[in-house]
Amino acid sequence: MQNDRIGPQDTGWRSCPQPISCDAALQLLLSRPFTNTPETIAAISRIQNALDGRPAGPDAAVKMFYDLEEVLFRGELRRRVIVRWASNVNGYPLAVPLAPEGAIAITIPPGGYRQPRAAILINALFPYRISLIEIVGFVVHEMIHAWYLVHCGGDIGDDQASLPGHDEHHGYYFFSAAESVMMNVVQCLLRDDITRGFTLAFQPQGI
């Protein structure tokens, strides 16, 4: 399902729901607390095993997407969002540099880069000096952007940048959702190293 050419004409296609407001999308996320099901328990186990410090291949963060999605977003992004590496991340207007080398990852709306679905693009040219846990944390960061794209339509406008460290893409709606997601990370994954690694991706200076 990471095929970037799957579109409405294909069996695997899953259309986005009827667009709602950012307020409604936030409330929808907040109204779905974590529940222990066989699927989520198995997903948590796979995430913990993947982040146990052993060497991992470059596609580990991509392969973990559906497990992260099952645990943190309750299946809402499944088959609606694609995750892949890309070499042209910094050419996209929404790429906010974390370092001189550019952004680690961005999320683009449906239709961007000729992809029918919303897409999380991980910068393949970034000279990674951070751990797999931190890379996966940035994928989760982008999954929050994808949540709003899926539920609010392809153009959600500017976020409410009301506090220091906020910007037009990371304001009230983003950080309210991030707080909820991080509470689930703490509750579900039960490891301080994962929580600390993920937290880097949600610092105002790290967005």
Secondary structure as UniProt FT lines:
FT   TURN            4..5
FT   TURN            8..9
FT   TURN            11..12
FT   HELIX           22..30
FT   HELIX           38..50
FT   TURN            58..59
FT   HELIX           60..63
FT   HELIX           65..72
FT   TURN            74..75
FT   TURN            78..80
FT   STRAND          81..86
FT   HELIX           89..91
FT   TURN            93..94
FT   TURN            100..101
FT   STRAND          105..108
FT   TURN            110..111
FT   HELIX           112..114
FT   STRAND          118..123
FT   TURN            124..125
FT   HELIX           132..152
FT   TURN            164..165
FT   TURN            168..169
FT   HELIX           172..189
FT   HELIX           192..200
FT   TURN            201..202
FT   HELIX           204..206
//
